[in-house]
C-alpha cells in the first residue's frame, strides 16, 4: 500500500470516528461469544439463544454455546466472565447472591408471581442498583431475564383426601425439599414439615410413604415419573424461578452503540421466545398429568403469598434485602 492510499484511508477513518460510528467495512473481525451453560442443548433456554440470539448478532459476532457445563464448571461461570475467560452465561439469582447477598430476594418464595411479573421487575428502575453493582464489582452485565418455570407441591394423597387451599392445609405434611437452610425455611413457610432428601431417593420415598410429597416444576414431575406415585399437584407456584442472561461488560464496552442495541434486543427476543415455549410446555404438561388421572388445581395464592412473605420479613434470609424493595416488587404484580 503506498503512502497516498494510507493517508486517504486514515483520513476516512478519522472522519468516520468523528461521526461516532464505524461501518462494517472498517470493523474488526467478528467477536466470539462463548456461552457456557449447565443446561442441555434441548433446554428451552439453549434453544432460544441458539435459534434467536445467535442469528440476530451474526453480522458481527459468532455465538459458540457450550452445554452441560462442558466449558466452565457449573457455578464458576460468573468468575470466568469476570476474569475475561468467558463472554456469556445464564446466571441464577442464587449464584449472584453468593457475591451480592441482596440478590437472594429474587430467589425467595412468592417474590415473583409469574413470568410476566419477572419481566416487569427486571425492567423496573428498582433493579438498576442491583444491575449496576454486578457491572461495577464483577464486570458482568445482566441483559435480560429468562423464565425457568414454577415449583409446585406434588402429593401422594388425592384431592378428596387432602385439599390444599391455604398454608394451614399443609400442616403435618412431610414435604421433601432440597436440604439447604434456605429451602428448608421455605418449606416451613409454606406450612409443611420439610424433609431433606436426595433427589434420587424421592420416587421410592413417595411410593413407600416415607414422605407425603415433594416440590418441583411440572417438567420434573413428568421426567422423574412422580405421577406414578402421587395423586395431585397443587399449583402453589411458590417459586417462579429464573436465570439472567449474563454478558461480559468488557466485551460490551468494545461494541459500537448499534451493536450494543442489537445484542440487547437479541437477548430480550431470545428470552421471550424461551419464555413462551416454557409456558406452553407447562400448559401441555397439565393436560398430560390430568390424562394420567391426577388432580391439578389452584390454591388461594394470595393466602400463600401473604403467609410466606410474613415468615421472611424479619428473618435472617431477608437481612440483606434493601429497604422497601419487596414492597416495590409486590406493587408490580397483581
GUKELO-496387 format. One line per 8 residues: their letters; for each residue x, y, z of N, C-alpha, C, O. Coordinates in steps of 0.05 Angstrom, whole numbers. Example, Ala and Ser with C-alpha at 12.3 -4.5 7.8 and 13.67 -1.06 7.14 Angstrom:
2
as> 264:-114:156:246:-90:156:264:-66:156:285:-66:169 ~ 257:-45:142:273:-21:143:258:1:157:268:23:161
***
This chain:
334
xxxxxxxx> 17:-24:0:0:0:0:18:25:0:36:27:17 ~ 13:44:-19:30:68:-20:21:89:1:0:86:13 ~ 38:109:5:33:129:26:7:145:21:-7:152:40 ~ 1:150:-5:-23:165:-11:-47:150:-3:-66:161:9 ~ -47:124:-9:-70:107:-2:-74:105:28:-96:106:38 ~ -51:102:42:-52:101:71:-64:127:83:-81:126:101 ~ -55:150:72:-65:175:82:-95:178:76:-110:189:93 ~ -103:169:53:-132:170:46:-149:153:65:-170:162:74
xxxxxxxx> -139:129:71:-154:111:89:-154:123:117:-175:122:131 ~ -131:134:126:-130:146:153:-149:170:155:-163:172:175 ~ -150:186:135:-168:209:135:-197:200:136:-214:212:150 ~ -203:179:121:-230:169:121:-238:157:148:-260:162:158 ~ -219:143:160:-224:131:186:-229:152:208:-246:150:224 ~ -212:174:207:-215:196:226:-243:209:222:-256:215:242 ~ -251:212:197:-277:224:191:-299:207:202:-318:217:214 ~ -297:181:198:-318:162:208:-319:162:238:-340:163:250
xxxxxxxx> -295:162:251:-295:162:280:-307:187:291:-321:186:311 ~ -302:210:278:-314:235:287:-344:234:285:-358:248:301 ~ -354:219:266:-383:217:262:-396:199:283:-420:199:286 ~ -379:184:298:-389:169:320:-396:140:314:-409:126:331 ~ -388:129:291:-393:101:285:-372:91:267:-357:106:254 ~ -371:64:265:-352:51:248:-367:32:230:-380:13:240 ~ -368:36:203:-383:19:186:-370:-9:185:-347:-13:193 ~ -386:-28:174:-377:-56:174:-350:-60:160:-334:-76:168
xxxxxxxx> -346:-44:139:-321:-48:124:-296:-40:140:-274:-49:133 ~ -300:-25:162:-277:-17:178:-278:-32:205:-259:-28:221 ~ -298:-48:210:-300:-62:235:-279:-83:237:-269:-93:217 ~ -272:-90:262:-253:-111:266:-266:-138:259:-289:-139:252 ~ -250:-159:260:-261:-185:255:-284:-191:275:-285:-179:296 ~ -300:-210:268:-322:-218:286:-312:-225:313:-291:-238:316 ~ -327:-217:333:-320:-226:360:-333:-254:365:-352:-261:353 ~ -321:-268:384:-331:-294:391:-345:-292:418:-333:-282:437
xxxxxxxx> -370:-301:419:-385:-301:444:-389:-330:453:-407:-344:444 ~ -372:-338:472:-374:-365:483:-395:-365:506:-393:-350:525 ~ -415:-382:503:-435:-385:523:-430:-411:538:-431:-433:526 ~ -426:-410:564:-423:-434:580:-448:-437:597:-456:-419:612 ~ -462:-461:595:-486:-466:609:-487:-494:619:-477:-512:605 ~ -498:-499:643:-501:-527:652:-525:-540:639:-529:-564:642 ~ -541:-524:624:-565:-536:611:-557:-552:587:-535:-550:576 ~ -576:-569:579:-572:-585:555:-578:-570:530:-589:-548:531
xxxxxxxx> -571:-581:507:-577:-568:481:-606:-566:476:-615:-548:461 ~ -623:-583:487:-651:-583:482:-667:-567:503:-691:-564:500 ~ -654:-556:523:-666:-539:542:-678:-515:528:-666:-504:509 ~ -701:-505:537:-715:-483:524:-697:-458:523:-698:-443:504 ~ -681:-453:544:-663:-430:544:-641:-433:522:-635:-414:508 ~ -630:-458:520:-610:-463:500:-621:-460:472:-608:-448:454 ~ -645:-471:468:-657:-470:441:-662:-441:433:-658:-433:410 ~ -672:-425:452:-678:-397:446:-653:-381:439:-653:-365:421
xxxxxxxx> -632:-385:454:-608:-370:449:-595:-378:423:-585:-361:408 ~ -595:-403:417:-583:-413:392:-601:-405:368:-590:-398:346 ~ -627:-405:371:-645:-400:349:-652:-371:345:-660:-364:323 ~ -650:-355:366:-659:-327:364:-635:-308:367:-631:-290:351 ~ -620:-312:389:-598:-294:395:-576:-296:374:-567:-276:363 ~ -567:-320:368:-544:-324:351:-548:-312:323:-530:-297:315 ~ -570:-317:309:-573:-305:282:-576:-274:283:-568:-260:264 ~ -586:-264:306:-590:-235:307:-564:-219:309:-562:-196:301
xxxxxxxx> -543:-232:320:-517:-219:324:-497:-228:304:-473:-221:305 ~ -505:-245:285:-486:-259:267:-470:-240:249:-448:-248:240 ~ -479:-216:245:-464:-197:228:-437:-189:240:-418:-183:225 ~ -435:-190:266:-411:-181:279:-401:-199:301:-380:-194:313 ~ -416:-221:307:-408:-239:328:-414:-268:321:-434:-274:308 ~ -396:-285:331:-401:-314:328:-408:-325:355:-393:-324:374 ~ -432:-337:357:-442:-348:382:-433:-377:384:-439:-393:366 ~ -419:-383:406:-409:-410:410:-420:-421:436:-408:-416:457
xxxxxxxx> -442:-437:436:-452:-448:460:-438:-473:469:-429:-489:452 ~ -434:-476:495:-422:-500:506:-441:-510:528:-446:-497:548 ~ -452:-534:524:-473:-545:541:-463:-563:562:-440:-572:561 ~ -481:-569:582:-476:-589:603:-450:-583:618:-436:-601:628 ~ -444:-557:622:-420:-550:637:-394:-559:625:-374:-563:639 ~ -394:-563:599:-370:-575:586:-347:-556:583:-324:-564:579 ~ -352:-530:584:-330:-510:581:-321:-499:609:-297:-499:615 ~ -341:-490:624:-335:-479:651:-353:-495:671:-376:-499:666
xxxxxxxx> -341:-503:693:-356:-518:713:-380:-501:723:-378:-477:727 ~ -403:-515:727:-426:-502:737:-420:-487:763:-408:-498:782 ~ -429:-462:765:-424:-446:789:-399:-429:787:-394:-412:804 ~ -383:-433:766:-358:-418:762:-360:-398:739:-340:-385:733 ~ -383:-397:726:-385:-381:701:-381:-351:706:-369:-338:691 ~ -392:-341:728:-390:-312:733:-361:-304:738:-352:-283:729 ~ -347:-321:753:-318:-315:757:-303:-316:731:-285:-300:726 ~ -311:-334:713:-297:-336:687:-302:-311:670:-284:-302:656
xxxxxxxx> -327:-300:671:-332:-275:657:-316:-253:670:-304:-236:655 ~ -316:-252:696:-301:-230:710:-271:-230:703:-259:-209:702 ~ -260:-254:699:-231:-256:694:-225:-254:664:-201:-255:656 ~ -246:-251:647:-241:-249:618:-238:-275:604:-230:-276:581 ~ -245:-297:617:-243:-324:605:-269:-334:593:-270:-356:582 ~ -290:-318:594:-316:-325:583:-331:-300:576:-328:-279:589 ~ -348:-302:555:-364:-279:547:-393:-279:557:-404:-258:562 ~ -405:-303:559:-433:-304:566:-439:-328:584:-425:-348:583
xxxxxxxx> -460:-325:600:-471:-348:614:-500:-342:621:-510:-320:616 ~ -514:-361:632:-540:-356:644:-537:-360:674:-529:-381:683 ~ -543:-339:689:-537:-339:718:-562:-338:734:-581:-324:727 ~ -563:-353:756:-586:-353:773:-583:-332:794:-561:-322:800 ~ -606:-325:806:-605:-306:829:-590:-318:852:-576:-303:867 ~ -592:-344:855:-578:-358:877:-547:-355:873:-533:-350:893 ~ -538:-357:849:-509:-354:843:-500:-325:849:-480:-321:862 ~ -516:-306:840:-509:-278:845:-509:-271:874:-494:-254:883
xxxxxxxx> -527:-285:889:-528:-279:918:-503:-288:933:-498:-278:955 ~ -487:-306:921:-462:-313:934:-442:-290:933:-424:-289:950 ~ -445:-273:914:-428:-249:911:-442:-225:925:-429:-209:939 ~ -468:-222:920:-483:-199:929:-508:-210:944:-528:-216:931 ~ -507:-212:970:-529:-224:985:-556:-213:980:-577:-227:983 ~ -558:-187:972:-584:-175:967:-599:-189:944:-624:-187:942 ~ -585:-203:926:-598:-217:904:-615:-241:914:-630:-252:899 ~ -612:-248:939:-628:-271:950:-657:-265:949:-674:-283:949
xxxxxxxx> -665:-239:948:-693:-233:947:-706:-244:922:-730:-250:922 ~ -691:-246:900:-702:-256:875:-702:-287:873:-711:-298:853 ~ -693:-299:895:-694:-329:896:-711:-338:919:-708:-360:930 ~ -730:-320:927:-746:-325:951:-774:-331:944:-785:-322:924 ~ -787:-347:961:-815:-355:956:-834:-332:953:-833:-313:969 ~ -850:-333:933:-871:-314:927:-862:-285:923:-877:-266:928 ~ -837:-281:914:-829:-255:906:-837:-249:878:-849:-228:872 ~ -832:-268:860:-842:-266:832:-868:-281:830:-871:-303:840
xxxxxxxx> -888:-268:818:-915:-280:817:-919:-298:792:-933:-318:793 ~ -907:-290:770:-909:-306:745:-888:-296:726:-871:-279:733 ~ -888:-306:702:-868:-299:682:-869:-270:675:-848:-257:672 ~ -892:-259:671:-895:-231:664:-885:-213:687:-873:-192:682 ~ -890:-220:711:-881:-205:734:-851:-205:735:-839:-184:743 ~ -838:-227:729:-809:-228:728:-798:-206:709:-779:-192:716 ~ -810:-204:685:-801:-184:666:-805:-156:676:-788:-139:673 ~ -828:-151:688:-834:-125:699:-814:-117:720:-806:-94:721
xxxxxxxx> -808:-136:737:-788:-130:759:-761:-124:747:-747:-105:755 ~ -752:-141:728:-726:-138:716:-722:-111:702:-701:-99:703 ~ -744:-102:689:-742:-77:674:-749:-52:690:-747:-30:679 ~ -756:-56:715:-764:-33:732:-739:-19:743:-718:-32:747 ~ -740:7:748:-717:21:760:-707:9:786:-684:14:794 ~ -724:-6:800:-715:-17:826:-692:-37:821:-676:-42:840 ~ -689:-47:796:-667:-66:790:-641:-51:784:-620:-64:784 ~ -643:-26:778:-619:-11:769:-595:-13:789:-573:-19:780
xxxxxxxx> -599:-9:815:-576:-12:833:-565:-40:834:-541:-44:837 ~ -582:-60:831:-573:-88:831:-555:-93:806:-533:-104:808 ~ -566:-85:783:-551:-89:758:-524:-73:758:-504:-84:750 ~ -525:-49:768:-501:-32:768:-479:-44:786:-456:-43:779 ~ -487:-55:809:-468:-67:827:-454:-91:814:-430:-94:817 ~ -469:-107:799:-458:-130:786:-438:-121:764:-417:-133:760 ~ -445:-100:750:-427:-89:729:-402:-78:742:-380:-84:733 ~ -405:-62:763:-382:-47:775:-363:-66:789:-339:-63:787
xxxxxxxx> -374:-86:803:-357:-102:820:-350:-129:809:-331:-142:818 ~ -365:-138:789:-360:-164:777:-353:-163:747:-344:-183:736 ~ -359:-140:735:-354:-138:706:-374:-154:689:-367:-163:668 ~ -398:-158:700:-418:-174:686:-443:-156:682:-453:-143:700 ~ -453:-156:657:-477:-141:650:-500:-161:648:-499:-180:633 ~ -521:-155:663:-545:-172:661:-564:-161:640:-575:-139:643 ~ -567:-176:618:-581:-166:595:-611:-170:596:-626:-152:589 ~ -619:-193:605:-648:-200:604:-654:-222:625:-635:-233:637
xxxxxxxx> -679:-227:629:-687:-248:648:-701:-270:633:-719:-266:616 ~ -694:-295:639:-705:-319:626:-722:-334:646:-714:-337:670 ~ -745:-344:638:-764:-358:655:-757:-388:656:-755:-401:635 ~ -754:-398:680:-748:-427:683:-772:-443:689:-774:-467:682 ~ -792:-432:703:-815:-447:710:-823:-444:739:-809:-430:754 ~ -846:-456:746:-857:-453:773:-855:-479:788:-861:-500:778 ~ -846:-477:813:-846:-500:831:-873:-503:845:-884:-483:854 ~ -883:-527:845:-909:-533:857:-907:-556:876:-887:-570:877
xxxxxxxx> -928:-559:892:-929:-581:912:-943:-605:900:-965:-603:889 ~ -930:-628:901:-939:-653:889:-943:-674:911:-923:-681:925 ~ -968:-684:916:-974:-700:939:-984:-728:932:-995:-733:911 ~ -979:-747:951:-989:-774:948:-1019:-776:952:-1033:-792:938 ~ -1030:-759:970:-1059:-760:975:-1075:-749:951:-1065:-732:936 ~ -1099:-759:948:-1117:-748:928:-1129:-722:938:-1127:-716:962 ~ -1141:-707:920:-1153:-682:928:-1176:-687:948:-1182:-671:965 ~ -1190:-710:944:-1212:-717:963:-1201:-722:991:-1214:-716:1011
xxxxxxxx> -1177:-733:992:-1165:-739:1018:-1153:-714:1031:-1155:-711:1056 ~ -1142:-697:1015:-1129:-672:1025:-1131:-650:1004:-1118:-652:983 ~ -1147:-631:1009:-1149:-607:991:-1133:-585:1003:-1139:-576:1025 ~ -1114:-575:988:-1096:-554:998:-1104:-527:986:-1100:-522:962 ~ -1115:-510:1002:-1122:-483:993:-1105:-461:1007:-1101:-440:995 ~ -1096:-466:1031:-1080:-447:1046:-1057:-461:1060:-1057:-486:1061 ~ -1038:-447:1070:-1015:-459:1085:-1024:-477:1108:-1011:-497:1114 ~ -1046:-470:1120:-1056:-486:1143:-1063:-515:1134:-1061:-533:1151
xxxxxxxx> -1070:-518:1109:-1077:-545:1099:-1053:-563:1096:-1056:-588:1093 ~ -1029:-552:1097:-1004:-568:1094:-993:-576:1122:-972:-588:1123 ~ -1007:-569:1143:-997:-575:1170:-994:-605:1173:-1012:-621:1167 ~ -970:-614:1181:-965:-642:1186:-957:-658:1161:-951:-681:1162 ~ -957:-645:1138:-949:-658:1113:-919:-659:1111:-905:-638:1112 ~ -908:-683:1108:-879:-686:1105:-872:-681:1076:-877:-698:1058 ~ -860:-658:1071:-855:-649:1043:-825:-650:1038:-810:-635:1050 ~ -817:-667:1019:-788:-667:1012:-781:-640:999:-794:-631:980
xxxxxxxx> -760:-628:1010:-749:-603:999:-719:-606:998:-708:-622:1013 ~ -705:-592:980:-676:-593:980:-665:-586:1007:-678:-573:1024 ~ -641:-596:1013:-631:-596:1040:-619:-570:1051:-613:-569:1075 ~ -615:-549:1035:-603:-525:1046:-622:-511:1065:-646:-515:1065 ~ -610:-494:1082:-625:-479:1102:-647:-462:1089:-670:-461:1099 ~ -640:-450:1066:-660:-433:1052:-684:-449:1042:-707:-440:1045 ~ -679:-472:1031:-701:-489:1021:-718:-499:1045:-742:-500:1043 ~ -705:-508:1066:-719:-518:1089:-737:-496:1101:-759:-501:1111
xxxxxxxx> -726:-471:1101:-742:-448:1112:-767:-444:1095:-788:-440:1105 ~ -763:-446:1068:-786:-442:1050:-807:-464:1055:-831:-458:1055 ~ -799:-489:1060:-818:-510:1065:-834:-504:1090:-858:-509:1090 ~ -821:-495:1111:-835:-488:1136:-854:-464:1131:-876:-464:1141 ~ -845:-445:1115:-861:-421:1109:-886:-429:1094:-907:-416:1097 ~ -885:-450:1078:-908:-460:1063:-928:-473:1081:-951:-477:1073 ~ -920:-479:1106:-938:-492:1125:-933:-522:1129:-946:-534:1145 ~ -914:-533:1113:-908:-562:1114:-886:-568:1134:-874:-551:1146
xxxxxxxx> -882:-594:1137:-859:-604:1152:-837:-612:1131:-838:-634:1121 ~ -818:-594:1126:-798:-600:1105:-779:-623:1113:-770:-624:1135 ~ -775:-640:1094:-757:-663:1098:-735:-663:1078:-740:-666:1054 ~ -710:-660:1086:-687:-660:1067:-682:-688:1057:-683:-708:1072 ~ -677:-690:1031:-674:-717:1019:-661:-713:991:-668:-694:977 ~ -643:-731:984:-631:-730:958:-652:-734:936:-671:-749:940 ~ -648:-721:914:-668:-723:892:-672:-752:883:-694:-760:878 ~ -650:-768:883:-652:-795:873:-668:-813:891:-676:-835:883
xxxxxxxx> -674:-804:915:-689:-820:934:-719:-814:935:-735:-828:948 ~ -727:-793:920:-755:-783:923:-775:-803:913:-795:-808:927 ~ -771:-816:890:-791:-834:879:-797:-856:898:-821:-862:904 ~ -776:-869:909:-781:-891:928:-794:-881:953:-812:-895:964 ~ -786:-858:963:-798:-847:987:-828:-841:984:-844:-845:1002 ~ -835:-831:960:-863:-827:955:-879:-853:953:-901:-855:963 ~ -867:-872:940:-881:-898:936:-885:-913:962:-905:-927:966 ~ -867:-909:981:-869:-923:1007:-883:-906:1028:-890:-917:1050
xxxxxxxx> -887:-881:1023:-900:-863:1042:-881:-851:1062:-889:-839:1082 ~ -855:-854:1057:-835:-841:1075:-838:-811:1075:-833:-798:1096 ~ -847:-800:1053:-855:-772:1051:-882:-770:1038:-890:-788:1024 ~ -896:-749:1044:-923:-745:1033:-922:-731:1006:-941:-734:990 ~ -901:-717:1001:-900:-702:976:-872:-690:970:-853:-694:986 ~ -871:-676:948:-846:-663:940:-853:-638:925:-875:-634:916 ~ -833:-620:922:-838:-596:906:-819:-594:883:-795:-597:887 ~ -829:-589:859:-813:-586:835:-830:-575:813:-855:-574:815
xxxxxxxx> -818:-565:792:-833:-556:768:-846:-580:755:-838:-603:758 ~ -867:-575:739:-882:-597:726:-864:-614:707:-867:-638:707 ~ -845:-602:692:-828:-619:676:-813:-640:692:-808:-663:682 ~ -805:-634:716:-791:-653:734:-810:-675:743:-803:-698:745 ~ -835:-667:749:-855:-687:757:-859:-708:735:-862:-732:741 ~ -858:-698:710:-862:-717:688:-836:-732:682:-837:-757:679 ~ -814:-718:681:-789:-732:674:-781:-753:694:-771:-775:687 ~ -786:-748:720:-779:-767:741:-802:-787:746:-800:-805:763
xxxxxxxx> -824:-784:731:-848:-801:734:-859:-802:762:-869:-822:771 ~ -858:-779:775:-870:-777:801:-901:-781:800:-913:-788:820 ~ -912:-776:776:-941:-780:773:-949:-809:778:-973:-815:782 ~ -930:-828:777:-936:-856:781:-941:-861:811:-954:-881:818 ~ -931:-844:828:-932:-850:857:-945:-826:873:-943:-825:897 ~ -958:-808:858:-972:-786:871:-999:-783:858:-1005:-794:837 ~ -1017:-767:870:-1044:-764:860:-1053:-736:855:-1074:-731:843 ~ -1037:-716:864:-1046:-689:858:-1022:-670:857:-1000:-675:868
xxxxxxxx> -1027:-648:843:-1008:-626:842:-1023:-600:850:-1043:-593:837 ~ -1014:-587:870:-1025:-562:879:-1008:-540:866:-984:-538:871 ~ -1020:-524:849:-1005:-504:834:-999:-480:852:-1008:-457:848 ~ -982:-485:872:-975:-464:891:-957:-443:878:-957:-420:887 ~ -942:-450:858:-924:-431:845:-907:-416:866:-904:-391:864 ~ -897:-430:886:-884:-417:908:-857:-406:901:-846:-388:914 ~ -845:-416:879:-820:-404:869:-822:-402:839:-824:-423:825 ~ -823:-378:828:-823:-374:799:-794:-369:792:-783:-347:795
xxxxxxxx> -780:-390:782:-751:-389:780:-742:-375:754:-757:-373:735 ~ -717:-366:755:-707:-350:733:-677:-354:729:-663:-365:746 ~ -668:-345:706:-640:-341:700:-637:-314:687:-655:-304:674 ~ -613:-302:691:-607:-277:677:-587:-284:654:-570:-300:657 ~ -591:-270:631:-571:-272:610:-548:-254:618:-550:-230:619 ~ -525:-266:625:-502:-251:635:-481:-248:612:-475:-266:598 ~ -471:-223:610:-454:-216:587:-429:-201:598:-432:-185:617 ~ -407:-206:586:-382:-192:595:-384:-162:590:-388:-153:568
xxxxxxxx> -381:-147:612:-381:-118:609:-357:-108:593:-360:-88:578 ~ -334:-121:595:-311:-113:579:-317:-116:549:-309:-99:533 ~ -330:-138:541:-337:-142:513:-358:-122:505:-357:-110:483 ~ -378:-118:522:-399:-98:516:-388:-71:511:-397:-57:492 ~ -369:-62:526:-357:-35:523:-342:-32:497:-337:-10:488 ~ -334:-54:485:-319:-53:459:-338:-52:435:-329:-47:413 ~ -364:-57:440:-383:-57:418:-391:-28:411:-390:-10:429 ~ -399:-24:387:-410:2:379:-438:5:391:-450:-15:399
xxxxxxxx> -448:29:393:-475:32:404:-496:16:388:-515:5:399 ~ -492:15:361:-510:-1:345:-509:-30:352:-529:-44:353 ~ -484:-40:355:-481:-68:363:-492:-74:391:-504:-95:395 ~ -488:-56:409:-499:-59:436:-530:-62:435:-542:-78:448 ~ -542:-44:418:-571:-45:416:-580:-72:403:-601:-83:411 ~ -565:-82:385:-571:-107:372:-569:-130:392:-586:-148:393 ~ -547:-130:408:-544:-151:428:-566:-150:449:-577:-171:456 ~ -573:-126:457:-595:-124:477:-621:-134:467:-635:-149:481
xxxxxxxx> -628:-126:442:-653:-136:431:-653:-166:426:-673:-180:430 ~ -630:-176:418:-627:-205:413:-631:-221:439:-644:-241:439 ~ -620:-210:461:-624:-224:487:-653:-223:496:-663:-243:505 ~ -665:-199:492:-694:-197:500:-711:-215:483:-730:-227:494 ~ -706:-216:457:-723:-232:440:-719:-262:446:-738:-278:445 ~ -694:-270:451:-689:-298:458:-702:-305:485:-714:-327:487 ~ -701:-287:504:-714:-292:530:-744:-295:526:-757:-312:539 ~ -756:-278:510:-785:-280:505:-792:-306:490:-813:-318:497
xxxxxxxx> -776:-314:471:-781:-339:457:-780:-363:476:-798:-380:476 ~ -759:-364:493:-757:-385:512:-779:-385:532:-789:-406:541 ~ -787:-360:540:-809:-357:560:-835:-369:549:-849:-384:563 ~ -842:-362:525:-867:-372:514:-866:-402:509:-886:-416:513 ~ -843:-412:502:-840:-441:498:-843:-456:524:-856:-477:525 ~ -832:-445:546:-834:-458:572:-862:-457:583:-872:-476:595 ~ -876:-434:579:-904:-432:587:-921:-452:573:-939:-464:585 ~ -917:-455:547:-932:-474:531:-927:-502:541:-945:-519:542
xxxxxxxx> -902:-508:547:-895:-534:557:-909:-540:583:-919:-562:587 ~ -909:-521:601:-923:-525:627:-953:-530:622:-965:-547:635 ~ -965:-515:604:-993:-518:598:-999:-546:587:-1018:-559:595 ~ -981:-555:569:-984:-582:557:-981:-604:579:-995:-624:578 ~ -963:-599:598:-959:-619:619:-982:-621:638:-987:-643:649 ~ -996:-599:643:-1020:-600:659:-1040:-619:646:-1052:-636:660 ~ -1044:-617:620:-1062:-635:606:-1053:-664:607:-1069:-682:612 ~ -1026:-668:604:-1015:-695:605:-1020:-708:633:-1029:-731:634
xxxxxxxx> -1015:-693:654:-1018:-703:681:-1048:-709:687:-1054:-728:701 ~ -1065:-692:678:-1094:-697:682:-1103:-722:668:-1119:-738:678 ~ -1091:-727:644:-1097:-752:630:-1087:-776:645:-1098:-798:642 ~ -1067:-772:662:-1057:-794:679:-1074:-798:704:-1068:-815:721 ~ -1094:-782:706:-1112:-784:729:-1106:-767:753:-1118:-771:774 ~ -1088:-748:750:-1080:-732:773:-1099:-708:776:-1109:-697:756 ~ -1103:-700:801:-1118:-675:807:-1098:-652:806:-1077:-653:819 ~ -1104:-631:790:-1087:-608:788:-1105:-583:791:-1124:-580:777
xxxxxxxx> -1098:-566:811:-1115:-544:816:-1100:-521:829:-1077:-524:839 ~ -1112:-497:830:-1100:-473:841:-1110:-470:870:-1134:-473:876 ~ -1092:-465:889:-1100:-458:916:-1105:-428:918:-1106:-414:898 ~ -1109:-418:942:-1111:-389:947:-1083:-377:947:-1070:-377:968 ~ -1075:-367:924:-1047:-357:922:-1042:-333:939:-1020:-330:950 ~ -1062:-316:943:-1059:-293:960:-1054:-301:989:-1038:-289:1003 ~ -1068:-322:997:-1064:-331:1025:-1035:-342:1028:-1022:-337:1048 ~ -1026:-358:1008:-999:-368:1009:-978:-346:1008:-960:-346:1024
xxxxxxxx> -982:-327:990:-962:-306:987:-960:-289:1012:-938:-283:1022 ~ -983:-282:1023:-983:-265:1048:-969:-280:1071:-953:-268:1085 ~ -976:-305:1074:-965:-321:1096:-935:-325:1093:-920:-321:1112 ~ -926:-332:1069:-898:-338:1065:-881:-313:1067:-860:-313:1080 ~ -890:-291:1055:-874:-267:1057:-872:-257:1086:-852:-246:1094 ~ -893:-262:1102:-892:-254:1130:-871:-270:1146:-860:-260:1165 ~ -866:-295:1137:-846:-311:1150:-817:-300:1144:-800:-302:1161 ~ -814:-289:1120:-788:-280:1112:-781:-253:1125:-758:-248:1134
xxxxxxxx> -800:-235:1127:-795:-208:1138:-785:-211:1166:-798:-223:1183 ~ -762:-199:1171:-750:-201:1198:-733:-225:1203:-720:-227:1223 ~ -732:-243:1183:-715:-267:1186:-687:-261:1176:-682:-240:1164 ~ -668:-279:1182:-641:-276:1173:-639:-276:1142:-620:-264:1131 ~ -658:-289:1129:-657:-291:1100:-664:-264:1086:-657:-260:1063 ~ -677:-247:1101:-685:-221:1090:-666:-198:1100:-671:-175:1093 ~ -647:-205:1116:-630:-184:1128:-615:-167:1107:-609:-144:1112 ~ -609:-179:1084:-593:-165:1064:-610:-150:1044:-600:-136:1026
xxxxxxxx> -637:-153:1046:-654:-140:1026:-655:-110:1030:-659:-101:1053 ~ -651:-94:1009:-654:-65:1012:-682:-58:1021:-702:-69:1013 ~ -683:-38:1038:-709:-30:1050:-728:-21:1028:-721:-5:1010 ~ -752:-30:1029:-773:-21:1011:-774:-36:984:-794:-33:970 ~ -754:-53:978:-754:-66:952:-776:-87:950:-788:-89:928 ~ -781:-102:971:-802:-122:969:-829:-109:963:-845:-119:948 ~ -835:-86:976:-860:-72:971:-862:-63:942:-883:-64:929 ~ -839:-54:931:-839:-45:903:-844:-68:884:-858:-66:864
xxxxxx> -832:-92:891:-836:-115:874:-865:-124:875:-876:-130:854 ~ -877:-125:899:-905:-132:902:-923:-114:886:-943:-122:875 ~ -916:-88:886:-933:-68:873:-934:-72:843:-952:-63:829 ~ -913:-85:832:-913:-90:803:-929:-115:795:-933:-120:771 ~ -939:-129:815:-955:-154:809:-985:-148:810:-994:-126:805 ~ -999:-169:816:-1029:-167:817:-1038:-151:840:-1062:-147:844
***
